């Protein structure tokens, strides 16, 4: 359920709007936008805002303990390990969040009053019939060449 007043919803809207504006202003798609995020030589304020909003999203989820690696493609084994640790931490937190939400949904389902089952209409078999061809050369099953008289 969406709550437009939640901090996460507001941050998501800011991120979406800032990213869309950057893409339109620079006539680029998502790939080039995220490549710009990874390029340490780009100091565009719009890119800096996108980088900041990524960190803000983590904080809004309560994951500010996760260290965000530099916005570059990892080159060295250490850089690759740092990136992998970041990705693993985010995935771990997403699994925890998913488990929490699933438990909440089960609790809500257990608390909800039982709904009476509604009678369903039986399905009607609407077999398609072949229309005769205009050529008149289609055979039906009574004129099958494999039919034994």
Secondary structure, 3 states (H helix, E strand, C coil): CCCCCCHHHHHHHHHHHHHHHHHHHHCCCHHHHHHHHHCCCCCCHHHHHHHHHHHHHHHHCCCCCCCCCCCCCCCCHHHHHHHHHHHHHHHHHHHHHHHHHHHHHHHHHHHCCCCCCCCCCCCCCCCCCCCCCCCCCCCCHHHCCCCCC
